Amino acid sequence: MYFGGLQKNSYIDFPGKLSCVLFVSGCNFDCPYCHNPGLVTGCSDCPHFIKENSVYDFLEKRRGFLDGVVISGGEPTLQHDLTALCQKVKNMGYPVKLDTNGSKPHVIKELIEKGLVDYLAMDIKTDPMNYSPFIKKDCEPETIFSSIRIIMNSGLPYEFKTTCIKPLIDETIVENICHLIQGADLYALQQFRDKEVLHPEFFDGKECCFSNKDLLNFKLIASSWVKNCIIR
């Protein structure tokens, strides 16, 4: 496995823990606002990519300092050796948080059943019925629904999160998402930041950002459906 990046210290990515973040390469979604565009297509020959052994050496040296490891992307569940990665990280004594887009529910289920993840975070981009064409052409909504059910029934700490961007999000869409995650422990609404995005042409001549007042309104809507809603 090759990694597209390594954030050595983070106080915000793994709730309650000082963690590092491993970024894997490659994604099956095409979100125009993606803030990690270099990780979408994948390129194991790129000079900035990190080999697996170097990552394990880093984790070994950080034992006793780091409290956990976040595996993000890209989309980690596309990696055929993700299970082996999680197992090695767990064997080193680190709790694992997985960031996922929910497109591979069978992979999420396997990791849960094998006890290889300790925290799950799933992005819900918009109403899953609207993923095509902005997020993924011919996206099957049932895969997203299935991942939501698996995560909510896992017995593990988890969160769902949505980046708030026009026209993918509005009041109705927030409420539709909340119908799907009703009773969820945590739902995070994230402010869109238009820096180094995957498809800058998507934003030409458009007002895509929401105001803080808009986000507070979305939070008010979501709070009726989930246990805790926050704005990031």
Secondary structure, 3 states (H helix, E strand, C coil): CEEEEEEEEECCCCCCCCEEEEEECCCCCCCCCCCCHHHCCCCCCCCCCEEHHHHHHHHHHCCCCCCEEEEECCCHHHCCCHHHHHHHHHHCCCCEEEEECCCCHHHHHHHHHCCCCCEEEEECCCCHHHCCCCCCCCCCHHHHHHHHHHHHCCCCCEEEEEEECCCCCCHHHHHHHHHHCCCCCCEEEEECCCCCCCCHHHHCCCCCCCCHHHHHHHHHHHHCCCCCEEEC
